């Protein structure tokens, strides 16, 4: 497996973790959804993220899922989320998945970090824990973690922690942060890859600002791949038209606490997974929500036919 570098581009889909209706990991669906993501244009995968229900898995299950996905990916890059409250757990899972062939490890900030020196020092500690040869994806997701990483602190981390090769950009509003990262690089700072999350809701603008692609999930990953490809090539009108066709469903997925249920429902409907079940605690969609999603899917299909 090739390790992640600062030149990484494209779409690294945040993978769901499929469960049976009883809450067990559905290994056959895990294989199928990995194939589905790559067939729909993903350049890589990111597993055991927040939308992969990682906190609901045991450490043994996390290792087993990582091993299964890395093997199924057959040499394509797989980034593994290893975030945990303590460094020992990060190191244990991180070393294990890198030995399996992971491309890198994704780490976010624990909510206990309150000051700029704490944030900077934390990623230096993570890098020492994982080791000099482990590429790190820094997940900047203040809406979830409550930790705001300023441009100045992010710049210091980039300068001082060379293992950080990618930013998973999920600040909101965050478009100016992308601009400032690229401006700093033009002035001599080393380059890092920037892939964006937040369900892809600002994806055309993010790529136009200099992002290298997306690291997020959506029930139609082919949209993420096509929008990144078109926007990167400068065809912003076509990228925006395509994005707009999917936007109502992207928006509907943004509901806190319900978005993953929507995503899993769509993936199950498309045959990528057998069940839309979330592991407890977590509920599926109510009948009223299913009807709304079905209406959005029908309108989306109509709009895509008009575009083509």
C-alpha positions, 0 to 999 in steps of 0.5 A, spaced: 500 500 500 502 506 498 502 511 503 499 518 503 503 524 501 501 531 501 500 531 493 494 526 494 488 529 490 481 526 488 475 523 492 477 519 499 470 517 500 468 516 508 465 509 508 459 507 512 460 501 517 454 496 515 450 493 520 445 487 520 438 489 523 441 486 530 447 490 530 452 485 528 457 488 523 455 485 516 461 483 513 458 481 506 456 488 505 462 491 507 466 488 502 460 490 497 460 497 499 468 498 498 467 495 491 461 500 490 465 506 492 471 505 487 466 503 482 463 510 483 469 513 482 473 514 489 480 515 489 481 512 496 477 510 502 477 513 509 474 508 514 472 509 522 470 516 521 465 519 525 460 517 520 463 510 520 460 509 527 467 508 529 465 510 537 460 504 537 465 499 535 470 495 540 477 496 539 477 489 536 472 490 531 475 496 529 482 492 527 477 487 524 474 492 519 480 496 517 483 489 515 477 487 511 477 494 508 484 494 506 485 487 503 478 488 499 481 495 497 487 491 493 492 496 494 488 502 493 489 507 499 485 507 505 486 512 511 483 509 518 480 514 523 484 513 529 482 518 534 481 517 541 481 520 548 488 518 549 494 517 546 495 510 547 489 508 544 491 512 538 498 509 538 495 502 538 490 502 533 495 506 528 500 502 529 496 496 527 493 499 521 499 501 518 502 494 519 496 492 515 497 497 509 493 503 511 495 509 507 495 513 513 491 515 520 486 521 521 486 524 527 481 530 530 482 534 536 479 532 543 474 537 546 479 538 552 483 542 548 482 549 550 488 553 548 493 554 542 499 551 545 495 545 547 492 544 540 499 545 537 502 540 542 497 535 541 499 534 534 506 534 536 504 528 541 500 524 536 506 524 531 511 522 536 506 516 538 505 514 531 512 515 529 516 519 523 513 514 518 506 515 519 502 520 514 497 524 518 490 527 516 488 532 521 481 533 521 479 540 523 471 539 525 470 545 530 462 544 529 463 537 532 469 537 536 468 544 539 475 546 538 477 552 533 484 551 530 486 558 527 490 559 521 496 561 525 496 555 529 494 550 523 500 554 520 505 552 526 503 545 525 504 544 518 511 547 519 513 543 525 509 536 524 511 534 517 507 527 518 501 532 517 500 531 510 493 532 509 488 537 512 481 534 512 477 541 512 471 541 515 471 548 518 464 552 517 464 557 514 471 555 512 472 557 505 477 563 507 482 558 510 483 554 504 485 561 500 490 562 506 493 555 506 494 556 499 497 563 499 502 561 505 504 555 500 505 560 494 509 564 499 514 558 501 510 554 506 510 546 504 504 544 501 499 539 504 493 536 501 486 539 502 480 534 502 474 537 504 468 534 508 461 537 511 457 532 506 460 536 500 455 542 501 460 547 499 464 542 494 464 546 488 467 553 491 472 549 495 475 546 489 475 553 486 479 556 492 484 550 491 482 544 495 484 538 492 478 534 493 473 531 498 473 527 504 466 526 505 460 521 504 454 521 500 449 516 497 451 518 490 459 518 491 459 519 483 457 526 484 463 527 488 468 524 483 465 528 477 464 535 481 471 534 483 474 532 476 470 538 473 471 543 478 479 541 478 479 542 470 476 549 470 469 547 468 465 550 474 459 551 470 458 544 469 460 542 476 455 547 479 450 544 474 451 537 476 452 539 484 445 543 484 442 536 481 444 533 487 443 539 492 436 537 495 439 531 498 445 533 500 442 538 504 437 533 507 443 529 509 445 535 513 440 534 519 444 533 525 443 526 528 439 524 522 444 525 516 447 518 517 440 514 517 439 518 510 445 516 507 445 509 509 437 508 507 440 511 500 446 506 500 441 500 501 436 502 496 442 502 491 444 495 493 451 497 496 449 495 503 443 490 505 441 494 511 440 501 513 441 499 520 445 504 525 448 500 531 445 503 537 444 508 540 442 510 533 435 510 529 433 509 522 428 513 518 421 514 520 416 513 515 415 520 513 422 521 512 423 516 508 417 519 503 421 525 503 427 522 501 424 518 496 421 524 493 428 528 493 430 522 489 425 522 484 426 529 483 434 528 482 433 523 477 428 527 473 434 533 474 439 528 472 436 526 465 435 533 463 442 535 464 444 529 460 
